[in-house]
Amino acid sequence: MALTKRQKQVLDFIAGFVDENGYCPSFEEIARGQINGCQRGLLKLIADPGGRRVVGVQIAGDGATELVHIGQLGLAAELDVDAYVDNVFNFPTMAEAYRIAALDIVRQRGRVSSSEVVADVLSAIL
């Protein structure tokens, strides 16, 4: 889903599920992706510079059509990043990628320690 014209004016943002080199882990790193054999695809959440408000979602690859409605609903309802962390995503499903992306944004804004984020990500994946 594309950012609106107003959202594009934001010069700084935080992208969840992307490391400092711009690498975005693929769906094969999600448990359901491993089970299904999904080799291609990604999900990114884009938040405001403070890492609180979700302003965009990028989804591509295998199963994207099964995931896009979650991001669309979240944007329409103006859900914040914490809503993706605090709500339950069934496991193992591709939708858990939303939680992992949100946890990455939380890590970047420094809300919790990196060891807590790593533990949460590992528990979500395993």
Backbone hydrogen bonds in HBPLUS format (Angstrom, degrees):
<---DONOR---> <-ACCEPTOR-->    atom                        ^
c    i                          cat <-CA-CA->   ^        H-A-AA   ^      H-
h    n   atom  resd res      DA  || num        DHA   H-A  angle D-A-AA Bond
n    s   type  num  typ     dist DA aas  dist angle  dist       angle   num
A0008-LYS N   A0004-THR O   2.92 MM   4  6.20 145.4  2.04 151.0 160.6     1
A0009-GLN N   A0006-ARG O   3.16 MM   3  5.37 143.3  2.31  99.9 110.3     2
A0010-VAL N   A0007-GLN O   3.13 MM   3  5.56 159.5  2.17 109.1 115.3     3
A0014-ILE N   A0047-ALA O   3.01 MM  33  5.08 162.0  2.04 131.8 137.6     4
A0047-ALA N   A0014-ILE O   2.71 MM  33  5.08 172.5  1.71 159.7 162.4     5
A0016-GLY N   A0045-LEU O   2.71 MM  29  5.05 161.5  1.75 152.1 158.2     6
A0019-ASP N   A0023-TYR O   2.97 MM   4  5.41 156.1  2.02 146.2 151.2     7
A0022-GLY N   A0019-ASP O   2.92 MM   3  5.38 164.8  1.95 122.5 124.7     8
A0029-GLU N   A0026-SER O   3.03 MM   3  5.82 166.5  2.05 120.9 125.3     9
A0027-PHE N   A0041-GLY O   3.01 MM  14  5.31 132.3  2.25 124.2 131.4    10
A0030-ILE N   A0027-PHE O   2.95 MM   3  5.29 165.8  1.97 114.5 118.9    11
A0033-GLY N   A0030-ILE O   2.91 MM   3  5.09 117.9  2.30 103.7 120.3    12
A0034-GLN N   A0030-ILE O   2.99 MM   4  6.36 148.6  2.09 156.3 166.2    13
A0034-GLN N   A0031-ALA O   3.11 MM   3  5.15 120.3  2.49  95.2 109.6    14
A0035-ILE N   A0031-ALA O   2.95 MM   4  6.28 157.4  2.00 150.3 157.0    15
A0036-ASN N   A0032-ARG O   2.81 MM   4  5.93 164.2  1.83 151.6 155.6    16
A0037-GLY N   A0033-GLY O   2.87 MM   4  5.65 121.8  2.21 131.1 145.1    17
A0038-CYS N   A0033-GLY O   2.82 MM   5  4.75 135.9  2.02 139.2 146.8    18
A0062-ASP N   A0040-ARG O   3.21 MM  22  6.06 143.8  2.35 128.0 133.3    19
A0042-LEU N   A0060-ALA O   2.84 MM  18  5.48 146.2  1.95 147.1 153.6    20
A0060-ALA N   A0042-LEU O   3.07 MM  18  5.48 157.0  2.12 149.9 153.3    21
A0044-LYS N   A0058-GLN O   2.77 MM  14  5.03 155.3  1.83 148.4 155.4    22
A0058-GLN N   A0044-LYS O   2.87 MM  14  5.03 162.5  1.90 146.9 151.1    23
A0046-ILE N   A0056-GLY O   2.80 MM  10  4.85 158.9  1.84 148.2 142.4    24
A0055-VAL N   A0046-ILE O   2.70 MM   9  5.68 161.8  1.73 151.8 158.4    25
A0056-GLY N   A0046-ILE O   3.17 MM  10  4.85 135.5  2.38 142.6 137.1    26
A0048-ASP N   A0053-ARG O   2.88 MM   5  5.51 146.7  1.99 150.8 161.8    27
A0051-GLY N   A0048-ASP O   2.81 MM   3  5.29 160.0  1.85 121.0 128.1    28
A0081-VAL N   A0052-ARG O   2.83 MM  29  5.43 165.2  1.85 147.7 152.3    29
A0064-ALA N   A0061-GLY O   3.07 MM   3  5.58 156.9  2.12 140.7 137.9    30
A0066-GLU N   A0063-GLY O   2.94 MM   3  5.22 140.8  2.10 106.5 118.3    31
A0067-LEU N   A0064-ALA O   3.01 MM   3  5.15 153.5  2.08 105.0 113.5    32
A0068-VAL N   A0064-ALA O   2.99 MM   4  6.00 148.6  2.09 162.6 168.7    33
A0070-ILE N   A0067-LEU O   3.08 MM   3  5.78 142.5  2.23 119.8 128.6    34
A0072-GLN N   A0068-VAL O   2.96 MM   4  6.19 159.9  2.00 153.7 160.2    35
A0073-LEU N   A0069-HIS O   2.93 MM   4  5.98 161.0  1.96 143.2 147.5    36
A0074-GLY N   A0070-ILE O   2.98 MM   4  6.16 159.6  2.02 145.3 151.4    37
A0075-LEU N   A0071-GLY O   2.91 MM   4  6.11 157.0  1.97 150.5 155.9    38
A0076-ALA N   A0072-GLN O   2.99 MM   4  6.17 161.2  2.02 147.2 152.8    39
A0077-ALA N   A0073-LEU O   2.88 MM   4  6.03 150.8  1.97 148.3 156.3    40
A0079-LEU N   A0074-GLY O   2.89 MM   5  5.13 165.7  1.91 152.9 155.6    41
A0078-GLU N   A0075-LEU O   3.12 MM   3  4.86 152.6  2.20  96.3 104.5    42
A0083-ALA N   A0080-ASP O   3.08 MM   3  5.56 139.3  2.25 109.0 119.5    43
A0084-TYR N   A0081-VAL O   2.98 MM   3  5.53 134.6  2.20 112.3 123.4    44
A0085-VAL N   A0082-ASP O   3.04 MM   3  4.90 128.7  2.31  92.4 106.8    45
A0086-ASP N   A0082-ASP O   2.75 MM   4  5.87 170.3  1.76 162.9 164.2    46
A0087-ASN N   A0083-ALA O   3.20 MM   4  5.87 144.3  2.34 134.5 140.4    47
A0096-GLU N   A0093-THR O   3.35 MM   3  5.86 163.0  2.38 108.7 113.2    48
A0097-ALA N   A0094-MET O   3.07 MM   3  5.97 168.8  2.09 124.3 127.8    49
A0098-TYR N   A0095-ALA O   3.01 MM   3  5.80 155.8  2.07 122.6 127.2    50
A0100-ILE N   A0096-GLU O   3.10 MM   4  6.45 163.7  2.13 154.6 158.9    51
A0101-ALA N   A0097-ALA O   2.91 MM   4  6.02 158.2  1.96 145.7 151.6    52
A0102-ALA N   A0098-TYR O   2.91 MM   4  6.13 157.8  1.96 148.6 155.0    53
A0103-LEU N   A0099-ARG O   2.81 MM   4  6.05 155.6  1.87 151.5 158.4    54
A0104-ASP N   A0100-ILE O   3.06 MM   4  6.29 145.0  2.18 140.4 149.4    55
A0105-ILE N   A0101-ALA O   3.14 MM   4  6.53 148.1  2.25 143.5 151.6    56
A0106-VAL N   A0102-ALA O   2.93 MM   4  6.26 160.3  1.97 152.4 157.8    57
A0107-ARG N   A0103-LEU O   2.91 MM   4  6.14 155.0  1.97 145.0 151.7    58
A0108-GLN N   A0104-ASP O   3.02 MM   4  6.27 153.4  2.09 142.3 149.3    59
A0109-ARG N   A0105-ILE O   2.97 MM   4  6.29 144.6  2.10 149.9 159.6    60
A0110-GLY N   A0106-VAL O   3.05 MM   4  6.20 118.8  2.44 138.8 154.0    61
A0111-ARG N   A0106-VAL O   3.26 MM   5  5.65 153.1  2.34 153.5 153.5    62
A0110-GLY N   A0107-ARG O   3.15 MM   3  5.11 145.9  2.27  96.7 106.9    63
A0116-GLU N   A0113-SER O   3.06 MM   3  5.40 127.3  2.34 105.1 117.9    64
A0117-VAL N   A0113-SER O   3.20 MM   4  6.61 155.8  2.27 149.9 156.8    65
A0118-VAL N   A0114-SER O   2.89 MM   4  6.07 166.0  1.91 151.5 155.2    66
A0119-ALA N   A0115-SER O   2.98 MM   4  6.09 158.4  2.03 140.1 146.2    67
A0120-ASP N   A0116-GLU O   2.91 MM   4  6.13 157.9  1.95 146.3 152.5    68
A0121-VAL N   A0117-VAL O   2.80 MM   4  6.02 164.3  1.83 157.6 161.8    69
A0122-LEU N   A0118-VAL O   2.86 MM   4  6.00 166.2  1.88 152.7 156.8    70
A0123-SER N   A0119-ALA O   2.91 MM   4  6.06 159.7  1.96 146.5 152.4    71
A0124-ALA N   A0120-ASP O   2.92 MM   4  6.07 146.8  2.03 143.5 152.9    72
A0125-ILE N   A0121-VAL O   2.93 MM   4  6.13 146.4  2.04 146.9 156.2    73
A0126-LEU N   A0122-LEU O   2.77 MM   4  5.84 164.8  1.79 155.2 159.8    74
